Amino acid sequence: MKLRAAGYTDVGLVRSSNEDAYLVADPIFAVADGMGGHLAGEVASGTTIDTIREFASAIAKDDDPGAALVETARAANRAVYEKAAGDPSYTRMGTTLTAAIARDGRLSIAHVGDSRAYLFRKGKLEQLTQDHTLVAEYVRHGRMSEEEAKVHPSRSIITRALGVEPDIPIDTLTLGLQPGDRILLCSDGLYSMISDEEIAKILASTEDTEAVARQLVDAANQAGGEDNTTVIVIDVEQDEEGPENQAS
């Protein structure tokens, strides 16, 4: 299998700065959405993506790339936490992280916060990650419906983020990939503005990976653009057969 990927980010129509950061470094991809005071969110997300970029080559070559990605996420958590401890203006800054590595026909994900990973396969959209938010926990425990969660005033409260504590649990998952799969990584600026149904419609609209990424961000802005929006679209394709594998 081979991959085709594109990333796109936009500040939106309300915010004055973009606290999102992303990495497209095939076979490693990551989205981080920072939080904190003035510039602190940008520092947290940027530090996290820089850490993953620094170790990307080692992760890709590791015998267990999924485990290596998780360890790098932990290293990013320590880097953000230590930077916050060394500067009062960065106190309690943090960031989400949804990172993935695709190798040997499998996708491994490391996840903290409320950015998301989706799988779009055969016309169906599936959310792969769980949001670490207060309302998501209420929904999982039956205390609130998904419809109520979408409009709840506390829907943006994150319960887990990189950099806030010296060590945090990191969600992991691995799945097999198929030719034709389309993976979406995104910050909450996307799904907070447009529905999963609209996301699926856009993902199905064209095979052009870069065009889809831009269309998703444009749709979030057309719906109000209340937050920064970042997306990475990863298409899984069948390797072309070499001459030695072609039938005569």
C-alpha positions in Angstrom: 0.0 0.0 0.0 1.0 3.6 -0.5 -0.3 6.8 1.0 -1.3 10.2 -0.4 -1.8 12.9 2.2 -2.6 16.6 2.5 -2.9 18.9 5.4 -4.5 22.4 5.7 -5.1 24.8 8.5 -6.9 28.1 8.9 -7.4 30.6 11.7 -11.1 30.9 11.1 -13.3 34.0 11.2 -13.3 34.8 14.9 -9.9 34.0 16.4 -7.0 36.4 16.0 -4.3 33.7 16.0 -4.0 30.1 15.0 -3.2 27.8 18.0 -3.4 24.6 15.9 -0.3 22.9 14.5 0.1 19.8 12.3 2.6 17.5 10.7 2.5 15.6 7.5 5.7 13.5 7.3 4.6 10.3 5.6 4.1 7.8 7.2 3.6 10.0 10.4 0.8 12.5 10.7 -0.3 14.6 13.7 -2.7 17.4 14.7 -2.4 19.4 17.9 -4.8 22.1 19.1 -3.2 24.3 21.8 -4.9 26.0 24.8 -3.7 28.5 27.3 -3.2 32.3 27.7 -1.7 34.7 25.3 0.5 32.7 22.8 0.6 29.8 25.2 -1.6 27.6 23.1 0.6 28.1 20.1 3.7 27.3 22.1 2.1 24.0 23.4 0.9 22.8 20.1 4.1 23.9 18.3 6.3 22.2 20.9 4.4 19.0 20.6 4.6 18.9 16.8 8.3 19.8 16.9 8.9 16.9 19.2 7.2 14.4 16.9 9.0 15.9 13.9 12.3 15.4 15.7 11.7 11.7 16.3 9.7 11.0 13.2 12.5 9.1 11.4 13.2 6.9 14.5 9.5 6.2 14.9 9.1 5.1 11.3 12.0 2.7 11.6 11.1 1.2 15.0 10.1 -2.5 15.2 6.9 -1.3 17.1 6.1 2.0 15.5 2.8 2.4 17.5 4.7 2.1 20.8 7.4 4.4 19.6 4.7 7.0 18.7 3.2 6.8 22.2 6.6 7.2 23.8 7.2 10.3 21.6 3.8 11.7 22.7 4.9 11.2 26.3 8.2 13.0 25.5 6.1 15.9 24.0 4.0 16.0 27.2 7.1 16.4 29.3 8.5 19.1 27.0 5.3 21.1 27.2 5.1 20.6 30.9 8.7 21.7 31.6 8.4 24.7 29.3 5.3 25.8 31.2 7.0 25.3 34.6 9.9 27.5 33.4 7.7 30.5 32.4 4.8 31.9 34.4 3.1 33.2 31.3 2.8 29.6 30.1 1.3 28.2 33.3 -1.3 25.4 32.7 -0.9 25.6 29.0 -1.6 22.4 27.1 -2.6 20.9 23.8 -4.5 18.1 22.3 -2.7 15.5 20.1 -4.0 13.1 17.6 -1.1 11.4 15.9 -0.9 8.4 13.6 1.6 6.2 11.8 0.7 4.1 8.8 3.1 1.2 8.2 2.9 -2.4 7.0 -0.8 -2.1 6.2 -1.7 -0.9 9.7 -2.6 2.4 11.3 -1.5 3.1 14.8 -2.9 6.1 16.7 -1.9 8.0 19.9 -4.5 10.3 21.2 -5.1 12.9 23.9 -7.8 15.6 24.0 -10.7 16.4 21.6 -9.0 16.5 18.3 -10.2 13.4 16.3 -9.3 10.6 13.9 -11.9 9.3 11.6 -12.0 6.4 9.1 -14.0 6.8 5.9 -14.4 3.4 4.3 -16.8 2.4 1.6 -18.9 5.5 2.1 -19.2 5.2 5.9 -17.6 7.5 8.4 -16.4 6.1 11.7 -14.9 8.2 14.6 -11.9 6.2 15.8 -10.9 8.3 18.8 -12.8 9.2 22.0 -13.1 12.9 23.0 -11.5 13.7 26.4 -14.1 16.3 27.3 -16.6 16.7 30.1 -19.6 16.3 28.0 -18.2 13.3 26.2 -17.8 11.6 29.6 -21.4 12.5 30.4 -22.5 10.9 27.2 -20.4 7.7 27.8 -22.0 7.4 31.3 -25.5 8.0 30.1 -25.9 11.3 31.8 -26.4 13.3 28.6 -27.5 12.6 25.0 -25.2 13.3 22.1 -27.6 16.0 20.9 -27.5 17.7 24.3 -23.7 17.5 24.3 -23.4 19.3 21.0 -25.0 22.5 22.5 -24.0 22.2 26.1 -22.2 25.3 27.4 -19.4 23.2 28.9 -18.8 21.3 25.6 -15.3 22.8 25.2 -14.0 21.7 28.6 -11.2 19.3 28.1 -10.5 16.6 30.7 -7.1 15.5 29.4 -4.4 17.4 27.5 -0.7 17.2 26.9 1.5 19.4 29.1 -0.9 20.0 32.0 0.5 17.2 34.2 4.0 15.6 34.2 2.5 12.3 33.1 -0.8 11.4 31.5 -2.5 8.4 30.0 -2.5 8.2 26.2 -5.2 6.4 24.3 -3.9 4.0 21.6 -5.5 2.0 18.9 -4.4 0.0 15.8 -6.4 -1.0 12.8 -5.8 -2.7 9.5 -5.9 -0.5 6.4 -7.5 -1.3 3.0 -7.0 0.3 -0.4 -9.6 3.0 -0.8 -9.6 4.0 2.9 -9.5 7.7 3.7 -8.3 8.7 7.1 -9.1 12.1 8.6 -7.3 13.8 11.5 -8.8 17.1 12.6 -9.0 19.7 15.3 -12.4 20.4 16.9 -12.8 23.5 14.8 -14.0 21.1 12.0 -16.6 19.0 13.7 -17.9 21.7 16.0 -19.0 23.6 12.9 -20.2 20.9 10.6 -21.9 17.6 11.2 -20.4 14.1 10.6 -22.9 13.8 7.7 -21.5 16.9 6.1 -17.9 15.7 6.7 -18.7 12.3 5.0 -20.4 14.1 2.1 -17.2 16.2 1.5 -14.9 13.2 1.9 -16.9 11.4 -0.8 -17.0 14.3 -3.2 -13.6 13.9 -4.9 -10.5 11.7 -5.0 -8.3 14.8 -4.9 -6.7 14.6 -1.4 -5.6 18.2 -1.2 -8.9 19.5 -2.6 -10.8 17.6 0.1 -8.7 19.0 2.9 -9.4 22.5 1.7 -13.1 21.9 1.2 -13.4 20.7 4.8 -11.8 23.8 6.2 -13.8 26.0 3.9 -17.0 24.3 5.0 -16.1 25.0 8.7 -15.5 28.7 7.8 -18.7 28.9 5.8 -20.6 27.6 8.9 -19.2 30.4 11.0 -15.5 29.6 11.5 -15.7 30.1 15.2 -12.4 28.3 15.9 -9.1 27.5 14.2 -9.6 24.5 11.9 -6.9 22.0 10.9 -7.4 18.8 8.9 -5.1 16.1 7.5 -6.6 13.7 4.9 -4.7 10.5 4.2 -5.7 8.3 1.3 -4.6 4.6 1.2 -3.9 3.3 -2.3 -2.9 0.0 -3.7 0.7 -0.2 -4.8 1.1 -0.3 -8.5 2.4 -3.7 -9.7 5.9 -3.8 -10.9 6.9 -5.4 -14.2 7.9 -8.6 -12.3 4.4 -8.9 -10.9 2.4 -8.2 -14.1 0.7 -11.0 -15.9 2.0 -11.8 -19.4 
